[in-house]
């Protein structure tokens, strides 16, 4: 028997967009903090790791790869068919 699907298994479009907007703001904060650190410092590399993990989460939520050339990494707005995702 499989696990029963609950209402929490699906992410609403409005919730996903809110999460992505917050993640983009957090990314901007992390990158701004890295500007003033030396590349050889431990804190710089810790923030780089956090940024990489944040990128991975954003890709999973948006279900597409980040486009670093686009504004907002090309994540927003979400496609129209996002609400039909499983």
KERO-623777 format. One line per field, with one value per residue: residue in three letters; x, y, z of N, C-alpha, C, O in turn. Coordinates in Angstrom, 2 decimals, decimal comma, m for minus. Last residue first. Layout:
type: (ala:...)
n_px: (X:...)
n_py: (Y:...)
n_pz: (Z:...)
ca_px: (X:...)
ca_py: (Y:...)
ca_pz: (Z:...)
c_px: (X:...)
c_py: (Y:...)
c_pz: (Z:...)
o_px: (X:...)
o_py: (Y:...)
o_pz: (Z:...)
end
This chain:
type: (unk:unk:unk:unk:unk:unk:unk:unk:unk:unk:unk:unk:unk:unk:unk:unk:unk:unk:unk:unk:unk:unk:unk:unk:unk:unk:unk:unk:unk:unk:unk:unk:unk:unk:unk:unk:unk:unk:unk:unk:unk:unk:unk:unk:unk:unk:unk:unk:unk:unk:unk:unk:unk:unk:unk:unk:unk:unk:unk:unk:unk:unk:unk:unk:unk:unk:unk:unk:unk:unk:unk:unk:unk:unk:unk:unk:unk:unk:unk:unk:unk:unk:unk:unk:unk:unk)
n_px: (2,33:0,88:m0,95:0,06:1,69:0,84:1,86:5,01:5,70:7,43:10,36:12,86:15,06:16,46:15,64:16,51:18,93:21,26:20,85:18,24:17,87:15,61:12,49:10,74:10,61:11,58:14,11:15,40:15,48:17,22:19,59:20,04:20,58:22,99:24,58:24,47:25,82:28,35:28,98:29,11:31,42:33,28:33,32:34,17:36,86:38,62:39,49:38,10:36,91:33,87:32,08:30,48:28,86:26,67:25,47:24,70:22,78:20,87:20,08:18,96:16,76:15,31:14,81:13,24:10,96:10,12:9,67:7,52:5,63:5,32:4,23:1,80:0,55:0,37:0,76:1,98:0,88:0,83:m1,08:m3,26:m1,86:m2,12:m0,93:1,52:0,50:0,84)
n_py: (17,47:20,44:22,27:24,77:25,30:26,19:28,80:29,20:31,96:34,99:33,63:32,70:34,01:35,31:37,91:38,31:36,03:34,66:32,37:30,49:27,29:24,80:23,95:23,82:25,54:23,85:23,12:25,59:26,35:24,43:25,16:27,73:27,04:25,71:27,88:29,51:27,90:27,90:30,60:30,80:29,24:30,78:33,02:31,89:31,28:33,11:33,59:35,71:37,99:39,91:41,58:39,92:38,34:39,97:39,90:37,22:37,17:38,97:37,61:35,35:36,51:37,25:34,71:33,65:35,24:34,38:31,64:31,80:32,99:30,99:28,97:30,14:30,37:27,66:25,23:22,06:19,01:17,73:18,57:17,00:13,76:10,46:7,64:5,44:2,19:m1,19)
n_pz: (m9,75:m11,18:m11,88:m11,43:m13,65:m16,06:m16,23:m14,44:m12,22:m13,23:m11,72:m12,55:m13,57:m11,63:m11,53:m14,92:m16,35:m16,16:m14,75:m14,39:m12,92:m14,17:m12,54:m10,36:m8,26:m6,21:m7,19:m7,39:m4,70:m3,68:m5,03:m4,03:m1,38:m1,72:m2,58:m0,31:1,54:0,35:0,66:3,42:3,76:2,46:4,18:6,57:6,06:3,48:0,97:m0,02:2,44:2,25:1,04:m0,50:1,11:1,57:m0,92:m1,02:1,04:m0,01:m2,30:m1,10:0,17:m2,12:m3,16:m1,13:m1,34:m3,89:m3,38:m1,61:m3,28:m5,20:m3,59:m2,84:m5,32:m6,08:m3,47:m3,51:m2,14:0,27:1,97:1,72:0,96:m0,17:1,57:0,33:m0,80:0,00)
ca_px: (2,01:2,02:m1,29:m0,94:2,32:0,54:0,43:4,20:5,64:6,30:9,01:11,94:14,11:16,96:14,97:16,13:17,61:21,27:21,58:18,85:18,03:16,95:13,30:10,81:10,20:10,27:13,11:15,20:14,71:15,83:19,01:19,79:19,41:21,82:24,38:23,94:24,41:27,61:28,90:28,05:30,16:32,94:33,03:32,81:35,90:38,04:40,20:37,80:38,00:34,71:33,02:31,28:30,09:27,57:25,97:25,71:23,98:21,53:20,69:20,12:17,81:15,79:15,58:14,54:11,76:10,45:10,72:8,78:6,06:5,85:5,51:2,80:0,81:1,15:m0,05:2,34:0,90:1,74:0,22:m3,35:m2,52:m1,77:m2,08:1,17:1,24:0,00)
ca_py: (16,40:19,58:20,89:24,27:24,95:24,80:28,59:28,91:30,54:34,27:34,21:31,82:33,42:34,00:36,95:38,95:36,67:35,87:33,43:31,22:28,72:25,27:24,28:22,70:26,05:24,50:22,10:24,78:27,16:24,48:23,82:27,55:27,87:24,98:26,70:30,00:28,25:26,65:30,02:31,51:28,83:29,47:33,18:32,41:30,20:32,96:32,55:34,39:37,49:38,88:42,17:40,95:37,75:39,68:41,18:37,71:36,34:39,25:38,95:35,21:35,90:38,28:35,67:33,03:35,29:35,79:32,04:31,16:33,69:32,30:28,75:29,80:31,58:28,60:26,17:23,42:19,95:17,21:19,22:18,34:14,74:11,85:8,44:6,49:3,44:0,00)
ca_pz: (m8,79:m10,84:m12,17:m10,48:m12,35:m15,73:m15,99:m15,62:m12,50:m12,65:m11,57:m11,84:m14,50:m12,04:m10,65:m13,66:m16,28:m17,00:m14,07:m15,50:m12,77:m13,83:m13,71:m11,30:m9,57:m6,10:m6,90:m8,58:m5,64:m3,21:m5,22:m5,46:m1,68:m1,23:m3,44:m1,58:1,76:0,50:m0,69:2,71:4,40:1,90:2,75:6,48:6,27:4,80:1,71:m0,57:1,60:2,86:1,98:m1,16:0,57:2,69:m0,41:m1,96:1,12:1,27:m2,43:m1,98:0,98:m1,19:m3,96:m1,42:m0,11:m3,66:m4,32:m1,18:m2,06:m5,60:m4,26:m1,83:m4,54:m6,88:m4,24:m3,17:m3,26:m0,76:2,10:1,13:1,82:m0,48:1,14:1,28:m0,87:0,00)
c_px: (2,90:1,62:m0,14:m1,31:1,31:1,15:0,10:2,75:4,76:6,35:8,64:10,50:13,07:16,00:15,31:15,36:17,37:19,98:21,68:19,54:18,68:16,98:14,64:11,48:10,14:9,76:11,71:14,12:14,43:14,96:17,54:19,13:19,04:20,53:23,17:23,67:23,75:26,13:28,12:27,90:28,98:31,68:32,56:32,38:34,46:36,99:39,59:38,49:37,68:35,81:33,93:32,37:31,01:28,90:26,94:26,29:25,08:22,82:21,44:20,83:19,09:16,91:16,11:15,42:13,16:11,32:11,10:9,92:7,39:6,34:6,13:4,18:1,86:1,51:0,85:1,54:1,21:1,86:1,22:m2,02:m2,56:m2,55:m1,65:0,01:0,76:0,88)
c_py: (16,45:18,56:19,94:22,83:24,32:24,36:27,17:28,63:30,28:32,79:34,97:32,35:32,53:33,28:35,52:37,93:37,32:36,67:34,71:32,45:29,31:26,79:24,80:23,09:24,96:24,94:22,72:23,73:26,39:25,25:23,79:26,20:27,75:25,74:25,90:28,84:28,73:26,90:28,71:31,00:29,51:28,92:31,85:32,61:30,69:31,87:32,31:33,27:36,07:38,47:41,16:41,47:38,80:39,12:40,96:39,05:36,85:38,46:39,32:36,55:35,73:37,75:36,80:33,97:34,72:35,95:33,51:31,60:33,11:33,09:30,08:29,62:31,32:29,84:27,17:24,35:21,34:18,16:18,72:19,07:16,08:12,78:9,88:7,31:4,42:1,24)
c_pz: (m7,61:m9,78:m11,82:m10,73:m11,40:m14,40:m15,55:m15,26:m13,72:m13,02:m12,83:m11,79:m13,86:m12,98:m10,98:m12,82:m14,92:m16,85:m14,90:m14,90:m14,02:m13,76:m13,24:m12,61:m10,64:m7,46:m6,85:m8,37:m6,93:m4,19:m4,79:m5,72:m3,16:m1,51:m3,02:m2,53:0,47:0,72:m0,67:1,27:3,70:2,52:2,16:5,02:6,12:4,88:3,09:0,18:1,17:1,89:2,66:m0,23:m0,05:2,19:0,74:m1,51:0,20:1,40:m1,15:m2,13:0,17:m0,31:m3,08:m2,24:m0,35:m2,41:m4,15:m2,08:m1,56:m4,40:m4,68:m2,45:m3,46:m6,06:m4,96:m4,07:m2,75:m1,94:1,06:1,19:1,12:0,44:0,90:0,72:0,18:0,00)
o_px: (2,77:0,68:m0,20:m1,92:1,66:1,13:m0,81:2,44:3,85:6,98:9,53:9,55:12,46:16,11:14,56:14,53:17,96:19,94:22,14:18,88:19,57:16,22:14,81:11,10:9,55:8,59:10,76:13,31:13,35:13,83:16,71:18,21:17,86:19,51:22,39:22,65:22,60:25,28:27,32:26,79:27,96:30,93:31,57:31,22:33,62:36,32:40,01:38,11:37,08:35,66:34,70:33,48:32,22:29,95:27,93:27,47:26,25:23,85:22,52:22,06:20,18:17,90:17,24:16,63:14,15:12,31:12,28:11,02:8,27:7,35:7,34:5,18:2,70:2,64:1,96:1,63:0,76:2,85:2,34:m1,85:m1,96:m3,74:m0,90:m0,02:m0,27:1,87)
o_py: (15,62:18,78:18,75:22,19:23,42:23,17:26,97:28,27:31,06:32,41:35,55:31,57:31,70:32,07:34,60:37,18:36,93:37,85:35,74:33,43:28,70:27,48:25,20:22,60:25,16:24,74:22,15:23,48:26,51:24,84:23,20:26,10:27,68:25,13:25,45:28,82:28,39:26,20:28,44:30,98:28,86:28,19:31,80:32,38:29,96:31,57:31,39:32,10:35,30:38,58:41,52:41,76:38,58:39,40:41,68:39,31:36,91:39,00:39,91:36,60:35,94:38,45:37,26:34,03:35,24:36,69:33,85:31,89:33,86:33,78:30,27:30,08:32,18:30,31:27,47:24,27:21,74:18,11:19,23:20,10:16,27:12,59:10,45:7,63:4,23:1,32)
o_pz: (m6,71:m9,01:m12,14:m9,87:m10,64:m14,08:m14,75:m14,12:m13,99:m14,01:m13,45:m11,81:m14,53:m13,17:m10,65:m13,34:m13,92:m17,20:m14,39:m14,57:m14,61:m14,43:m12,08:m13,67:m11,70:m7,78:m7,40:m9,26:m7,51:m4,49:m5,48:m6,54:m3,49:m1,85:m3,87:m3,21:0,20:0,17:m1,56:0,74:3,43:1,86:1,44:4,68:5,60:3,90:3,79:0,04:1,93:0,68:3,56:m0,68:m0,11:2,77:0,87:m1,71:0,58:1,82:m1,21:m2,08:0,69:m0,06:m3,28:m2,04:0,16:m2,42:m4,26:m1,61:m1,13:m4,48:m4,53:m1,90:m3,18:m6,11:m4,51:m5,29:m1,68:m2,67:0,98:0,53:0,06:0,66:1,70:m0,47:0,83:0,72)
end
